[in-house]
Amino acid sequence: MSRFTDELKQAAGDQWDRVVQHTFTKELAAGTIDRSCLKKYLIQDHRFLDSFVVLLASIVAKARCLQDRIAGCQFLALITGKENTYFERSFESLGVSVEERTSIPDAPCSKGFCDLMREVASTGSLAEMLAVVVVCEWTYLEWGQNVLPNTVRDDFTCFEWVDLHSGEYFASVIEYLRSLLDKERDFLNEQEKAACQKRFLQTVQLEEDFFDFAMAQ
């Protein structure tokens, strides 16, 4: 039997490929990305960090046993530690003021992400929660691994974002999240599977929208 997560990815079709091969990721790795685009991206991405933490913590809380919680707790520590520190250092390096970080309105895709994460964290099943997080992290692993061999190491605001989303540890996190979602299939009826797929595809759409937003002039 094929993995549930592979079936969900297949349902996303070409849109998945558009996300993981997006121009944003290639220009970021090359260090050629317009810094105004990178600033716009990081300001908005940091906006839904809190919602992501709430969602991941909710997954940890709803997981079916201690063994299923441990890797999630460890990943939470990275998100709230090393990744959050990357944002703070990048804002300083790129000259992003506190006022900019707080006064610039949420982009529609940012609001969409926050709303989706908060909604599934409060009312969704464990499978729906995992569907959202799996897309967020799995797409990033794929593009991160794709661009890693050609990543230019001149500006940490570019190459450290690639490093955070590639490599052995991050791959193990995605395998952990996928395995949790794969196991959930056995507990779902057809209606619940459809709800899970809906959340998965919603998230793929938001990922593409977010990269498109960042690159728009």
PyMOL commands that place a pseudoatom at each C-alpha (Angstrom):
pseudoatom trace, name=CA, resn=MET, resi=1, chain=A, elem=C, hetatm=0, pos=[0.000, 0.000, 0.000]
pseudoatom trace, name=CA, resn=SER, resi=2, chain=A, elem=C, hetatm=0, pos=[1.270, 3.462, -0.880]
pseudoatom trace, name=CA, resn=ARG, resi=3, chain=A, elem=C, hetatm=0, pos=[1.865, 5.996, 1.852]
pseudoatom trace, name=CA, resn=PHE, resi=4, chain=A, elem=C, hetatm=0, pos=[-1.029, 8.295, 2.669]
pseudoatom trace, name=CA, resn=THR, resi=5, chain=A, elem=C, hetatm=0, pos=[1.271, 11.309, 2.439]
pseudoatom trace, name=CA, resn=ASP, resi=6, chain=A, elem=C, hetatm=0, pos=[2.390, 10.289, -1.050]
pseudoatom trace, name=CA, resn=GLU, resi=7, chain=A, elem=C, hetatm=0, pos=[-1.249, 10.082, -2.133]
pseudoatom trace, name=CA, resn=LEU, resi=8, chain=A, elem=C, hetatm=0, pos=[-1.902, 13.563, -0.735]
pseudoatom trace, name=CA, resn=LYS, resi=9, chain=A, elem=C, hetatm=0, pos=[1.151, 14.945, -2.516]
pseudoatom trace, name=CA, resn=GLN, resi=10, chain=A, elem=C, hetatm=0, pos=[0.009, 13.337, -5.760]
pseudoatom trace, name=CA, resn=ALA, resi=11, chain=A, elem=C, hetatm=0, pos=[-3.364, 15.057, -5.363]
pseudoatom trace, name=CA, resn=ALA, resi=12, chain=A, elem=C, hetatm=0, pos=[-1.570, 18.410, -5.403]
pseudoatom trace, name=CA, resn=GLY, resi=13, chain=A, elem=C, hetatm=0, pos=[-0.304, 17.651, -8.921]
pseudoatom trace, name=CA, resn=ASP, resi=14, chain=A, elem=C, hetatm=0, pos=[1.866, 20.198, -10.684]
pseudoatom trace, name=CA, resn=GLN, resi=15, chain=A, elem=C, hetatm=0, pos=[1.259, 22.806, -8.024]
pseudoatom trace, name=CA, resn=TRP, resi=16, chain=A, elem=C, hetatm=0, pos=[3.580, 20.937, -5.662]
pseudoatom trace, name=CA, resn=ASP, resi=17, chain=A, elem=C, hetatm=0, pos=[6.361, 21.147, -8.248]
pseudoatom trace, name=CA, resn=ARG, resi=18, chain=A, elem=C, hetatm=0, pos=[5.731, 24.858, -8.752]
pseudoatom trace, name=CA, resn=VAL, resi=19, chain=A, elem=C, hetatm=0, pos=[6.234, 25.414, -5.020]
pseudoatom trace, name=CA, resn=VAL, resi=20, chain=A, elem=C, hetatm=0, pos=[9.431, 23.397, -4.603]
pseudoatom trace, name=CA, resn=GLN, resi=21, chain=A, elem=C, hetatm=0, pos=[10.962, 24.794, -7.806]
pseudoatom trace, name=CA, resn=HIS, resi=22, chain=A, elem=C, hetatm=0, pos=[9.856, 28.377, -7.279]
pseudoatom trace, name=CA, resn=THR, resi=23, chain=A, elem=C, hetatm=0, pos=[12.065, 31.199, -8.529]
pseudoatom trace, name=CA, resn=PHE, resi=24, chain=A, elem=C, hetatm=0, pos=[12.225, 32.587, -4.989]
pseudoatom trace, name=CA, resn=THR, resi=25, chain=A, elem=C, hetatm=0, pos=[14.092, 29.535, -3.749]
pseudoatom trace, name=CA, resn=LYS, resi=26, chain=A, elem=C, hetatm=0, pos=[16.620, 29.592, -6.591]
pseudoatom trace, name=CA, resn=GLU, resi=27, chain=A, elem=C, hetatm=0, pos=[17.379, 33.294, -6.259]
pseudoatom trace, name=CA, resn=LEU, resi=28, chain=A, elem=C, hetatm=0, pos=[17.623, 32.970, -2.480]
pseudoatom trace, name=CA, resn=ALA, resi=29, chain=A, elem=C, hetatm=0, pos=[20.198, 30.184, -2.767]
pseudoatom trace, name=CA, resn=ALA, resi=30, chain=A, elem=C, hetatm=0, pos=[22.156, 32.100, -5.407]
pseudoatom trace, name=CA, resn=GLY, resi=31, chain=A, elem=C, hetatm=0, pos=[22.192, 35.182, -3.192]
pseudoatom trace, name=CA, resn=THR, resi=32, chain=A, elem=C, hetatm=0, pos=[20.760, 37.220, -6.066]
pseudoatom trace, name=CA, resn=ILE, resi=33, chain=A, elem=C, hetatm=0, pos=[17.299, 37.746, -4.625]
pseudoatom trace, name=CA, resn=ASP, resi=34, chain=A, elem=C, hetatm=0, pos=[16.231, 41.385, -4.403]
pseudoatom trace, name=CA, resn=ARG, resi=35, chain=A, elem=C, hetatm=0, pos=[16.646, 42.276, -0.742]
pseudoatom trace, name=CA, resn=SER, resi=36, chain=A, elem=C, hetatm=0, pos=[13.343, 44.151, -0.766]
pseudoatom trace, name=CA, resn=CYS, resi=37, chain=A, elem=C, hetatm=0, pos=[11.664, 40.844, -1.709]
pseudoatom trace, name=CA, resn=LEU, resi=38, chain=A, elem=C, hetatm=0, pos=[13.543, 39.027, 1.028]
pseudoatom trace, name=CA, resn=LYS, resi=39, chain=A, elem=C, hetatm=0, pos=[12.573, 41.658, 3.624]
pseudoatom trace, name=CA, resn=LYS, resi=40, chain=A, elem=C, hetatm=0, pos=[8.928, 41.425, 2.571]
pseudoatom trace, name=CA, resn=TYR, resi=41, chain=A, elem=C, hetatm=0, pos=[9.056, 37.633, 2.787]
pseudoatom trace, name=CA, resn=LEU, resi=42, chain=A, elem=C, hetatm=0, pos=[10.731, 37.511, 6.210]
pseudoatom trace, name=CA, resn=ILE, resi=43, chain=A, elem=C, hetatm=0, pos=[8.444, 40.119, 7.775]
pseudoatom trace, name=CA, resn=GLN, resi=44, chain=A, elem=C, hetatm=0, pos=[5.388, 38.167, 6.704]
pseudoatom trace, name=CA, resn=ASP, resi=45, chain=A, elem=C, hetatm=0, pos=[6.860, 34.728, 7.438]
pseudoatom trace, name=CA, resn=HIS, resi=46, chain=A, elem=C, hetatm=0, pos=[7.692, 35.800, 10.978]
pseudoatom trace, name=CA, resn=ARG, resi=47, chain=A, elem=C, hetatm=0, pos=[4.059, 36.890, 11.427]
pseudoatom trace, name=CA, resn=PHE, resi=48, chain=A, elem=C, hetatm=0, pos=[2.774, 33.338, 11.429]
pseudoatom trace, name=CA, resn=LEU, resi=49, chain=A, elem=C, hetatm=0, pos=[5.560, 31.832, 13.490]
pseudoatom trace, name=CA, resn=ASP, resi=50, chain=A, elem=C, hetatm=0, pos=[3.394, 32.072, 16.607]
pseudoatom trace, name=CA, resn=SER, resi=51, chain=A, elem=C, hetatm=0, pos=[0.476, 30.360, 14.875]
pseudoatom trace, name=CA, resn=PHE, resi=52, chain=A, elem=C, hetatm=0, pos=[2.811, 27.614, 13.680]
pseudoatom trace, name=CA, resn=VAL, resi=53, chain=A, elem=C, hetatm=0, pos=[4.062, 27.074, 17.234]
pseudoatom trace, name=CA, resn=VAL, resi=54, chain=A, elem=C, hetatm=0, pos=[0.462, 26.830, 18.462]
pseudoatom trace, name=CA, resn=LEU, resi=55, chain=A, elem=C, hetatm=0, pos=[-0.311, 24.260, 15.765]
pseudoatom trace, name=CA, resn=LEU, resi=56, chain=A, elem=C, hetatm=0, pos=[2.787, 22.162, 16.358]
pseudoatom trace, name=CA, resn=ALA, resi=57, chain=A, elem=C, hetatm=0, pos=[2.200, 22.241, 20.122]
pseudoatom trace, name=CA, resn=SER, resi=58, chain=A, elem=C, hetatm=0, pos=[-1.374, 21.095, 19.493]
pseudoatom trace, name=CA, resn=ILE, resi=59, chain=A, elem=C, hetatm=0, pos=[-0.061, 18.166, 17.460]
pseudoatom trace, name=CA, resn=VAL, resi=60, chain=A, elem=C, hetatm=0, pos=[2.248, 17.239, 20.320]
pseudoatom trace, name=CA, resn=ALA, resi=61, chain=A, elem=C, hetatm=0, pos=[-0.687, 17.413, 22.732]
pseudoatom trace, name=CA, resn=LYS, resi=62, chain=A, elem=C, hetatm=0, pos=[-2.960, 15.280, 20.530]
pseudoatom trace, name=CA, resn=ALA, resi=63, chain=A, elem=C, hetatm=0, pos=[-0.355, 12.705, 19.503]
pseudoatom trace, name=CA, resn=ARG, resi=64, chain=A, elem=C, hetatm=0, pos=[-1.251, 9.179, 20.495]
pseudoatom trace, name=CA, resn=CYS, resi=65, chain=A, elem=C, hetatm=0, pos=[1.717, 8.318, 22.730]
pseudoatom trace, name=CA, resn=LEU, resi=66, chain=A, elem=C, hetatm=0, pos=[4.896, 9.698, 24.269]
pseudoatom trace, name=CA, resn=GLN, resi=67, chain=A, elem=C, hetatm=0, pos=[7.055, 8.311, 21.479]
pseudoatom trace, name=CA, resn=ASP, resi=68, chain=A, elem=C, hetatm=0, pos=[4.987, 10.279, 18.979]
pseudoatom trace, name=CA, resn=ARG, resi=69, chain=A, elem=C, hetatm=0, pos=[5.496, 13.486, 20.972]
pseudoatom trace, name=CA, resn=ILE, resi=70, chain=A, elem=C, hetatm=0, pos=[9.256, 13.542, 21.540]
pseudoatom trace, name=CA, resn=ALA, resi=71, chain=A, elem=C, hetatm=0, pos=[10.460, 14.566, 18.064]
pseudoatom trace, name=CA, resn=GLY, resi=72, chain=A, elem=C, hetatm=0, pos=[7.751, 17.214, 17.913]
pseudoatom trace, name=CA, resn=CYS, resi=73, chain=A, elem=C, hetatm=0, pos=[8.951, 18.725, 21.182]
pseudoatom trace, name=CA, resn=GLN, resi=74, chain=A, elem=C, hetatm=0, pos=[12.517, 18.782, 19.917]
pseudoatom trace, name=CA, resn=PHE, resi=75, chain=A, elem=C, hetatm=0, pos=[11.443, 20.499, 16.692]
pseudoatom trace, name=CA, resn=LEU, resi=76, chain=A, elem=C, hetatm=0, pos=[9.487, 23.075, 18.697]
pseudoatom trace, name=CA, resn=ALA, resi=77, chain=A, elem=C, hetatm=0, pos=[12.706, 23.945, 20.492]
pseudoatom trace, name=CA, resn=LEU, resi=78, chain=A, elem=C, hetatm=0, pos=[14.461, 24.575, 17.163]
pseudoatom trace, name=CA, resn=ILE, resi=79, chain=A, elem=C, hetatm=0, pos=[11.617, 26.730, 15.833]
pseudoatom trace, name=CA, resn=THR, resi=80, chain=A, elem=C, hetatm=0, pos=[11.499, 28.897, 18.944]
pseudoatom trace, name=CA, resn=GLY, resi=81, chain=A, elem=C, hetatm=0, pos=[15.289, 28.959, 19.291]
pseudoatom trace, name=CA, resn=LYS, resi=82, chain=A, elem=C, hetatm=0, pos=[17.574, 28.799, 16.280]
pseudoatom trace, name=CA, resn=GLU, resi=83, chain=A, elem=C, hetatm=0, pos=[14.954, 29.726, 13.682]
pseudoatom trace, name=CA, resn=ASN, resi=84, chain=A, elem=C, hetatm=0, pos=[13.522, 32.630, 15.641]
pseudoatom trace, name=CA, resn=THR, resi=85, chain=A, elem=C, hetatm=0, pos=[17.063, 33.902, 16.247]
pseudoatom trace, name=CA, resn=TYR, resi=86, chain=A, elem=C, hetatm=0, pos=[17.696, 33.757, 12.493]
pseudoatom trace, name=CA, resn=PHE, resi=87, chain=A, elem=C, hetatm=0, pos=[14.753, 36.114, 11.986]
pseudoatom trace, name=CA, resn=GLU, resi=88, chain=A, elem=C, hetatm=0, pos=[16.024, 38.582, 14.573]
pseudoatom trace, name=CA, resn=ARG, resi=89, chain=A, elem=C, hetatm=0, pos=[19.552, 38.607, 13.119]
pseudoatom trace, name=CA, resn=SER, resi=90, chain=A, elem=C, hetatm=0, pos=[18.207, 38.924, 9.577]
pseudoatom trace, name=CA, resn=PHE, resi=91, chain=A, elem=C, hetatm=0, pos=[15.951, 41.838, 10.453]
pseudoatom trace, name=CA, resn=GLU, resi=92, chain=A, elem=C, hetatm=0, pos=[18.935, 43.651, 11.918]
pseudoatom trace, name=CA, resn=SER, resi=93, chain=A, elem=C, hetatm=0, pos=[21.152, 42.864, 8.936]
pseudoatom trace, name=CA, resn=LEU, resi=94, chain=A, elem=C, hetatm=0, pos=[18.501, 43.932, 6.413]
pseudoatom trace, name=CA, resn=GLY, resi=95, chain=A, elem=C, hetatm=0, pos=[17.680, 47.117, 8.300]
pseudoatom trace, name=CA, resn=VAL, resi=96, chain=A, elem=C, hetatm=0, pos=[14.124, 46.125, 9.163]
pseudoatom trace, name=CA, resn=SER, resi=97, chain=A, elem=C, hetatm=0, pos=[12.907, 48.377, 11.951]
pseudoatom trace, name=CA, resn=VAL, resi=98, chain=A, elem=C, hetatm=0, pos=[10.571, 47.329, 14.736]
pseudoatom trace, name=CA, resn=GLU, resi=99, chain=A, elem=C, hetatm=0, pos=[8.053, 49.779, 13.296]
pseudoatom trace, name=CA, resn=GLU, resi=100, chain=A, elem=C, hetatm=0, pos=[8.154, 48.070, 9.905]
pseudoatom trace, name=CA, resn=ARG, resi=101, chain=A, elem=C, hetatm=0, pos=[7.717, 44.671, 11.524]
pseudoatom trace, name=CA, resn=THR, resi=102, chain=A, elem=C, hetatm=0, pos=[4.615, 45.795, 13.375]
pseudoatom trace, name=CA, resn=SER, resi=103, chain=A, elem=C, hetatm=0, pos=[2.997, 48.370, 11.082]
pseudoatom trace, name=CA, resn=ILE, resi=104, chain=A, elem=C, hetatm=0, pos=[3.134, 46.660, 7.684]
pseudoatom trace, name=CA, resn=PRO, resi=105, chain=A, elem=C, hetatm=0, pos=[-0.276, 45.000, 7.126]
pseudoatom trace, name=CA, resn=ASP, resi=106, chain=A, elem=C, hetatm=0, pos=[-0.633, 41.252, 6.887]
pseudoatom trace, name=CA, resn=ALA, resi=107, chain=A, elem=C, hetatm=0, pos=[-0.555, 40.000, 3.318]
pseudoatom trace, name=CA, resn=PRO, resi=108, chain=A, elem=C, hetatm=0, pos=[-3.658, 37.978, 2.360]
pseudoatom trace, name=CA, resn=CYS, resi=109, chain=A, elem=C, hetatm=0, pos=[-1.541, 34.813, 2.154]
pseudoatom trace, name=CA, resn=SER, resi=110, chain=A, elem=C, hetatm=0, pos=[-0.089, 35.481, 5.627]
pseudoatom trace, name=CA, resn=LYS, resi=111, chain=A, elem=C, hetatm=0, pos=[-3.543, 35.973, 7.082]
pseudoatom trace, name=CA, resn=GLY, resi=112, chain=A, elem=C, hetatm=0, pos=[-4.645, 32.825, 5.281]
pseudoatom trace, name=CA, resn=PHE, resi=113, chain=A, elem=C, hetatm=0, pos=[-1.837, 30.827, 6.859]
pseudoatom trace, name=CA, resn=CYS, resi=114, chain=A, elem=C, hetatm=0, pos=[-2.490, 32.187, 10.351]
pseudoatom trace, name=CA, resn=ASP, resi=115, chain=A, elem=C, hetatm=0, pos=[-6.225, 31.591, 10.090]
pseudoatom trace, name=CA, resn=LEU, resi=116, chain=A, elem=C, hetatm=0, pos=[-5.759, 28.048, 8.785]
pseudoatom trace, name=CA, resn=MET, resi=117, chain=A, elem=C, hetatm=0, pos=[-3.227, 27.097, 11.456]
pseudoatom trace, name=CA, resn=ARG, resi=118, chain=A, elem=C, hetatm=0, pos=[-5.320, 28.520, 14.277]
pseudoatom trace, name=CA, resn=GLU, resi=119, chain=A, elem=C, hetatm=0, pos=[-8.495, 26.928, 12.940]
pseudoatom trace, name=CA, resn=VAL, resi=120, chain=A, elem=C, hetatm=0, pos=[-7.128, 23.409, 12.644]
pseudoatom trace, name=CA, resn=ALA, resi=121, chain=A, elem=C, hetatm=0, pos=[-5.329, 23.738, 15.978]
pseudoatom trace, name=CA, resn=SER, resi=122, chain=A, elem=C, hetatm=0, pos=[-8.591, 24.564, 17.734]
pseudoatom trace, name=CA, resn=THR, resi=123, chain=A, elem=C, hetatm=0, pos=[-11.180, 22.534, 15.819]
pseudoatom trace, name=CA, resn=GLY, resi=124, chain=A, elem=C, hetatm=0, pos=[-9.374, 20.112, 13.492]
pseudoatom trace, name=CA, resn=SER, resi=125, chain=A, elem=C, hetatm=0, pos=[-8.538, 16.469, 13.883]
pseudoatom trace, name=CA, resn=LEU, resi=126, chain=A, elem=C, hetatm=0, pos=[-4.969, 15.329, 14.446]
pseudoatom trace, name=CA, resn=ALA, resi=127, chain=A, elem=C, hetatm=0, pos=[-4.854, 14.321, 10.782]
pseudoatom trace, name=CA, resn=GLU, resi=128, chain=A, elem=C, hetatm=0, pos=[-5.951, 17.785, 9.638]
pseudoatom trace, name=CA, resn=MET, resi=129, chain=A, elem=C, hetatm=0, pos=[-3.346, 19.430, 11.861]
pseudoatom trace, name=CA, resn=LEU, resi=130, chain=A, elem=C, hetatm=0, pos=[-0.656, 17.156, 10.486]
pseudoatom trace, name=CA, resn=ALA, resi=131, chain=A, elem=C, hetatm=0, pos=[-1.776, 17.765, 6.906]
pseudoatom trace, name=CA, resn=VAL, resi=132, chain=A, elem=C, hetatm=0, pos=[-1.042, 21.477, 7.275]
pseudoatom trace, name=CA, resn=VAL, resi=133, chain=A, elem=C, hetatm=0, pos=[2.314, 21.055, 9.008]
pseudoatom trace, name=CA, resn=VAL, resi=134, chain=A, elem=C, hetatm=0, pos=[3.464, 18.302, 6.638]
pseudoatom trace, name=CA, resn=VAL, resi=135, chain=A, elem=C, hetatm=0, pos=[2.956, 20.579, 3.631]
pseudoatom trace, name=CA, resn=CYS, resi=136, chain=A, elem=C, hetatm=0, pos=[4.719, 23.503, 5.313]
pseudoatom trace, name=CA, resn=GLU, resi=137, chain=A, elem=C, hetatm=0, pos=[7.772, 21.450, 6.197]
pseudoatom trace, name=CA, resn=TRP, resi=138, chain=A, elem=C, hetatm=0, pos=[7.910, 18.882, 3.393]
pseudoatom trace, name=CA, resn=THR, resi=139, chain=A, elem=C, hetatm=0, pos=[7.780, 21.486, 0.612]
pseudoatom trace, name=CA, resn=TYR, resi=140, chain=A, elem=C, hetatm=0, pos=[10.562, 23.373, 2.355]
pseudoatom trace, name=CA, resn=LEU, resi=141, chain=A, elem=C, hetatm=0, pos=[12.683, 20.249, 2.670]
pseudoatom trace, name=CA, resn=GLU, resi=142, chain=A, elem=C, hetatm=0, pos=[12.280, 19.544, -1.033]
pseudoatom trace, name=CA, resn=TRP, resi=143, chain=A, elem=C, hetatm=0, pos=[13.221, 23.008, -2.205]
pseudoatom trace, name=CA, resn=GLY, resi=144, chain=A, elem=C, hetatm=0, pos=[15.972, 23.243, 0.410]
pseudoatom trace, name=CA, resn=GLN, resi=145, chain=A, elem=C, hetatm=0, pos=[17.557, 19.998, -0.735]
pseudoatom trace, name=CA, resn=ASN, resi=146, chain=A, elem=C, hetatm=0, pos=[17.152, 21.034, -4.384]
pseudoatom trace, name=CA, resn=VAL, resi=147, chain=A, elem=C, hetatm=0, pos=[19.082, 24.283, -4.022]
pseudoatom trace, name=CA, resn=LEU, resi=148, chain=A, elem=C, hetatm=0, pos=[21.574, 23.248, -1.339]
pseudoatom trace, name=CA, resn=PRO, resi=149, chain=A, elem=C, hetatm=0, pos=[24.358, 22.086, -3.727]
pseudoatom trace, name=CA, resn=ASN, resi=150, chain=A, elem=C, hetatm=0, pos=[24.350, 25.478, -5.483]
pseudoatom trace, name=CA, resn=THR, resi=151, chain=A, elem=C, hetatm=0, pos=[23.891, 27.694, -2.432]
pseudoatom trace, name=CA, resn=VAL, resi=152, chain=A, elem=C, hetatm=0, pos=[26.236, 30.690, -2.299]
pseudoatom trace, name=CA, resn=ARG, resi=153, chain=A, elem=C, hetatm=0, pos=[27.615, 31.352, 1.183]
pseudoatom trace, name=CA, resn=ASP, resi=154, chain=A, elem=C, hetatm=0, pos=[28.166, 35.089, 1.124]
pseudoatom trace, name=CA, resn=ASP, resi=155, chain=A, elem=C, hetatm=0, pos=[25.141, 36.410, 3.024]
pseudoatom trace, name=CA, resn=PHE, resi=156, chain=A, elem=C, hetatm=0, pos=[23.750, 34.512, 6.001]
pseudoatom trace, name=CA, resn=THR, resi=157, chain=A, elem=C, hetatm=0, pos=[20.257, 35.925, 5.419]
pseudoatom trace, name=CA, resn=CYS, resi=158, chain=A, elem=C, hetatm=0, pos=[20.164, 33.751, 2.300]
pseudoatom trace, name=CA, resn=PHE, resi=159, chain=A, elem=C, hetatm=0, pos=[22.216, 30.648, 3.001]
pseudoatom trace, name=CA, resn=GLU, resi=160, chain=A, elem=C, hetatm=0, pos=[21.116, 30.072, 6.603]
pseudoatom trace, name=CA, resn=TRP, resi=161, chain=A, elem=C, hetatm=0, pos=[17.476, 29.909, 5.492]
pseudoatom trace, name=CA, resn=VAL, resi=162, chain=A, elem=C, hetatm=0, pos=[18.501, 27.150, 3.090]
pseudoatom trace, name=CA, resn=ASP, resi=163, chain=A, elem=C, hetatm=0, pos=[20.480, 25.392, 5.837]
pseudoatom trace, name=CA, resn=LEU, resi=164, chain=A, elem=C, hetatm=0, pos=[17.526, 25.487, 8.217]
pseudoatom trace, name=CA, resn=HIS, resi=165, chain=A, elem=C, hetatm=0, pos=[15.431, 23.652, 5.613]
pseudoatom trace, name=CA, resn=SER, resi=166, chain=A, elem=C, hetatm=0, pos=[17.823, 20.973, 4.408]
pseudoatom trace, name=CA, resn=GLY, resi=167, chain=A, elem=C, hetatm=0, pos=[20.143, 18.329, 5.766]
pseudoatom trace, name=CA, resn=GLU, resi=168, chain=A, elem=C, hetatm=0, pos=[19.827, 15.143, 7.763]
pseudoatom trace, name=CA, resn=TYR, resi=169, chain=A, elem=C, hetatm=0, pos=[18.107, 16.517, 10.859]
pseudoatom trace, name=CA, resn=PHE, resi=170, chain=A, elem=C, hetatm=0, pos=[15.435, 18.422, 8.959]
pseudoatom trace, name=CA, resn=ALA, resi=171, chain=A, elem=C, hetatm=0, pos=[14.809, 15.376, 6.752]
pseudoatom trace, name=CA, resn=SER, resi=172, chain=A, elem=C, hetatm=0, pos=[14.262, 13.310, 9.908]
pseudoatom trace, name=CA, resn=VAL, resi=173, chain=A, elem=C, hetatm=0, pos=[11.673, 15.828, 11.104]
pseudoatom trace, name=CA, resn=ILE, resi=174, chain=A, elem=C, hetatm=0, pos=[9.725, 15.527, 7.864]
pseudoatom trace, name=CA, resn=GLU, resi=175, chain=A, elem=C, hetatm=0, pos=[9.881, 11.730, 8.049]
pseudoatom trace, name=CA, resn=TYR, resi=176, chain=A, elem=C, hetatm=0, pos=[8.555, 11.909, 11.610]
pseudoatom trace, name=CA, resn=LEU, resi=177, chain=A, elem=C, hetatm=0, pos=[5.666, 14.201, 10.609]
pseudoatom trace, name=CA, resn=ARG, resi=178, chain=A, elem=C, hetatm=0, pos=[4.836, 12.143, 7.532]
pseudoatom trace, name=CA, resn=SER, resi=179, chain=A, elem=C, hetatm=0, pos=[4.854, 8.905, 9.522]
pseudoatom trace, name=CA, resn=LEU, resi=180, chain=A, elem=C, hetatm=0, pos=[2.395, 10.368, 12.022]
pseudoatom trace, name=CA, resn=LEU, resi=181, chain=A, elem=C, hetatm=0, pos=[0.051, 11.402, 9.224]
pseudoatom trace, name=CA, resn=ASP, resi=182, chain=A, elem=C, hetatm=0, pos=[0.480, 8.045, 7.463]
pseudoatom trace, name=CA, resn=LYS, resi=183, chain=A, elem=C, hetatm=0, pos=[-0.578, 6.253, 10.662]
pseudoatom trace, name=CA, resn=GLU, resi=184, chain=A, elem=C, hetatm=0, pos=[-3.652, 8.438, 11.025]
pseudoatom trace, name=CA, resn=ARG, resi=185, chain=A, elem=C, hetatm=0, pos=[-5.143, 7.025, 7.816]
pseudoatom trace, name=CA, resn=ASP, resi=186, chain=A, elem=C, hetatm=0, pos=[-6.136, 3.864, 9.714]
pseudoatom trace, name=CA, resn=PHE, resi=187, chain=A, elem=C, hetatm=0, pos=[-8.328, 5.935, 12.030]
pseudoatom trace, name=CA, resn=LEU, resi=188, chain=A, elem=C, hetatm=0, pos=[-10.124, 7.948, 9.327]
pseudoatom trace, name=CA, resn=ASN, resi=189, chain=A, elem=C, hetatm=0, pos=[-13.361, 7.316, 7.478]
pseudoatom trace, name=CA, resn=GLU, resi=190, chain=A, elem=C, hetatm=0, pos=[-13.779, 8.552, 3.900]
pseudoatom trace, name=CA, resn=GLN, resi=191, chain=A, elem=C, hetatm=0, pos=[-15.249, 11.895, 4.968]
pseudoatom trace, name=CA, resn=GLU, resi=192, chain=A, elem=C, hetatm=0, pos=[-12.346, 12.494, 7.349]
pseudoatom trace, name=CA, resn=LYS, resi=193, chain=A, elem=C, hetatm=0, pos=[-9.819, 11.559, 4.664]
pseudoatom trace, name=CA, resn=ALA, resi=194, chain=A, elem=C, hetatm=0, pos=[-11.439, 14.109, 2.355]
pseudoatom trace, name=CA, resn=ALA, resi=195, chain=A, elem=C, hetatm=0, pos=[-11.220, 16.762, 5.076]
pseudoatom trace, name=CA, resn=CYS, resi=196, chain=A, elem=C, hetatm=0, pos=[-7.544, 15.953, 5.531]
pseudoatom trace, name=CA, resn=GLN, resi=197, chain=A, elem=C, hetatm=0, pos=[-6.887, 16.247, 1.801]
pseudoatom trace, name=CA, resn=LYS, resi=198, chain=A, elem=C, hetatm=0, pos=[-8.744, 19.571, 1.715]
pseudoatom trace, name=CA, resn=ARG, resi=199, chain=A, elem=C, hetatm=0, pos=[-6.412, 20.989, 4.383]
pseudoatom trace, name=CA, resn=PHE, resi=200, chain=A, elem=C, hetatm=0, pos=[-3.379, 19.588, 2.575]
pseudoatom trace, name=CA, resn=LEU, resi=201, chain=A, elem=C, hetatm=0, pos=[-4.336, 21.232, -0.711]
pseudoatom trace, name=CA, resn=GLN, resi=202, chain=A, elem=C, hetatm=0, pos=[-5.272, 24.504, 0.995]
pseudoatom trace, name=CA, resn=THR, resi=203, chain=A, elem=C, hetatm=0, pos=[-1.774, 24.648, 2.422]
pseudoatom trace, name=CA, resn=VAL, resi=204, chain=A, elem=C, hetatm=0, pos=[-0.095, 23.907, -0.904]
pseudoatom trace, name=CA, resn=GLN, resi=205, chain=A, elem=C, hetatm=0, pos=[-2.049, 26.800, -2.409]
pseudoatom trace, name=CA, resn=LEU, resi=206, chain=A, elem=C, hetatm=0, pos=[-0.958, 29.126, 0.384]
pseudoatom trace, name=CA, resn=GLU, resi=207, chain=A, elem=C, hetatm=0, pos=[2.680, 28.112, -0.066]
pseudoatom trace, name=CA, resn=GLU, resi=208, chain=A, elem=C, hetatm=0, pos=[2.556, 29.027, -3.741]
pseudoatom trace, name=CA, resn=ASP, resi=209, chain=A, elem=C, hetatm=0, pos=[0.698, 32.253, -3.002]
pseudoatom trace, name=CA, resn=PHE, resi=210, chain=A, elem=C, hetatm=0, pos=[3.308, 33.199, -0.415]
pseudoatom trace, name=CA, resn=PHE, resi=211, chain=A, elem=C, hetatm=0, pos=[6.280, 32.767, -2.749]
pseudoatom trace, name=CA, resn=ASP, resi=212, chain=A, elem=C, hetatm=0, pos=[4.411, 34.637, -5.506]
pseudoatom trace, name=CA, resn=PHE, resi=213, chain=A, elem=C, hetatm=0, pos=[3.654, 37.460, -3.070]
pseudoatom trace, name=CA, resn=ALA, resi=214, chain=A, elem=C, hetatm=0, pos=[7.312, 37.739, -2.043]
pseudoatom trace, name=CA, resn=MET, resi=215, chain=A, elem=C, hetatm=0, pos=[8.508, 38.022, -5.644]
pseudoatom trace, name=CA, resn=ALA, resi=216, chain=A, elem=C, hetatm=0, pos=[5.834, 40.474, -6.790]
pseudoatom trace, name=CA, resn=GLN, resi=217, chain=A, elem=C, hetatm=0, pos=[7.177, 43.974, -7.409]
for i in range(1, 217): cmd.bond("trace and resi %d" % i, "trace and resi %d" % (i + 1))
show_as sticks, trace
zoom trace
